[in-house]
Amino acid sequence: MSTVLITGGTGKFGSVLVEHFCLKGMQVVFTSTSAEKIAEIVGAYAFKGNSIVGIQVDFSVENSVQSVIQDLLLNDISVDYLVNNARSLASLAIEPDGSVARKNFLDEYLLDVVVPYELTVALAKLGASRLKSVVNIGSQYGMVAANPALYTDHARQSPIQYGVAKAALVHLTKELAVRLAEQKIRVNCVAYGGVEGRVDEAFKARYATLVPNQRMLCEAEIPGPIEFLLSEASSAMTGQVICADGGWTIW
C-alpha cells in the first residue's frame, strides 16, 4: 500500500485531500496542531477500513520536522508521496496602518518555504527512503501580484507576505527538483486560484469578472492536479508549476 503524507491535514485544503486519498485506498498520514481535530478525522475514516494516522505537530517550533520523522520511524511508516500544505492564518495579520510586522512576514515564510524544504530533505535522507514524488501547494499569487479590483481593502484582504512566500515556494520547487533528481524524487507545485467557502456573494461576483472561467474553484477541483503530479502519469514532470486557477494567470 502506498503512503501519502499531507501536512496541514485538517485545514480547508488538507481535509479535502485526506478524504480523497483515503477513498483511493492509500495509507494517509497527516499533520495538525490540534489533537482534537486529529481524533475527529481519524475517527471519521478509520472505521471504514482505511489506514490513517494523525501526527500532532506545530511546525513553527524548532526541530518540529525531526519530531515528525521520529513519529514515522516509531510507527514503521515509509512515505511514498508528500504534499506540503501546512500553513497558519495567524501569520497573515496586518498592522493598523496596512503594513506587515516582521514576525508575520518571517512566520509566513517559515511555513510556506522553510518547513517544506526541511521536511522534503529529511524524508529524502532517510535510509531506504521510498519517497517518489512531492507536491507543494502554491497559489496564483505566487505567480502574479494580487489584483486590487477584487478587494474592498486590498492591503488587509490580500496580505503581501502570502504572495511573496508562495513565489519563493515556486523557486524552492525548482531547486529541490534539481537537487533530488539523482534520487529519482520528483518535486512539483500546484498554484491554485481562489476556492469557494470563506467569501460572500459580492466577492464571488467580482472574482468572476476577473478570471476566464468566470467563477472561483470548488473544493472538488482541489485533489485532481495533486493526484496527477503524485502519479506515474506525470513521470516526465519535475520542477514544474501547474496553475489550477481557472485561467487567472493567463491574462
JOMOLIN-V376590 format. One record per helix or strand of 2 or more residues. SS is the DSSP state (@ for helix, = for strand). FROM is the first residue (numbers start at 1). LEN is the number of residues. Records with the same first field share a line. If there is no record, write none. Layout:
# JOMOLIN-V376590
SS=FROM-LEN ; FROM-LEN
This chain:
# JOMOLIN-V376590
==3-4 ; 27-6 ; 52-5 ; 81-4 ; 133-7 ; 186-7 ; 241-4
@=12-12 ; 35-12 ; 64-11 ; 89-4 ; 102-24 ; 140-3 ; 148-3 ; 154-4 ; 160-20 ; 181-3 ; 201-8 ; 219-12 ; 232-3 ; 248-3
